[in-house]
């Protein structure tokens, strides 16, 4: 082996030793970072904005991992924790899901039952009705088939109905025998907590009324009705 070959071998050995040293240094740095950061755990992030009081579904969140020491103690690490829950305020896209962001869905009171009906989005205070809200439910009946002296009327069928849940928009033209809105529009399934009598009134209105409309009430309680305000006909204005 001549001098040039010996120099080549020495340079090759030095290169290998430098590479091994660099690799060892990287391993040490990574180990040090892992020791300082700790193990990673599962958390969940909001995929898109969620309105306040909306019912929560697993599809609204994406799974992420992050160091356990950086995760707050209130973070939700299992999506079974949101079952039957609603958002207590608007959840913004990218937010880390926390326990104080969710609350139990409003429960039924003694003597109440749940009933869900489809409400036309354009006549149901679209986007403003949320779980926990109170509304007046109005139904509009025409005079067809109701006798010679019958007149079209609007009737308040339930005052101060409590909303338990608001579903997702559904095309009306996919439903059979719809009477709550024009074909081609969108409707929302809304669940109410009602007494048996009020549930029967709502079921009757959904089946036979031309339209069912909701009027959102103030948060401090139902609006007070004066005598005679529960029904309205056009003749009332004509006679004034």
Secondary structure as GFF3:
##gff-version 3
##sequence-region A 1 240
A	DSSP	alpha_helix	3	37	.	.	.	ID=ss1
A	DSSP	beta_strand	40	46	.	.	.	ID=ss2
A	DSSP	three_ten_helix	58	60	.	.	.	ID=ss3
A	DSSP	beta_strand	61	67	.	.	.	ID=ss4
A	DSSP	three_ten_helix	68	70	.	.	.	ID=ss5
A	DSSP	three_ten_helix	79	82	.	.	.	ID=ss6
A	DSSP	beta_strand	85	87	.	.	.	ID=ss7
A	DSSP	three_ten_helix	99	101	.	.	.	ID=ss8
A	DSSP	beta_strand	102	104	.	.	.	ID=ss9
A	DSSP	beta_strand	113	120	.	.	.	ID=ss10
A	DSSP	three_ten_helix	121	123	.	.	.	ID=ss11
A	DSSP	beta_strand	134	141	.	.	.	ID=ss12
A	DSSP	beta_strand	153	171	.	.	.	ID=ss13
A	DSSP	three_ten_helix	172	174	.	.	.	ID=ss14
A	DSSP	beta_strand	186	194	.	.	.	ID=ss15
A	DSSP	alpha_helix	196	208	.	.	.	ID=ss16
A	DSSP	beta_strand	211	216	.	.	.	ID=ss17
A	DSSP	beta_strand	231	233	.	.	.	ID=ss18
A	DSSP	alpha_helix	234	238	.	.	.	ID=ss19
###
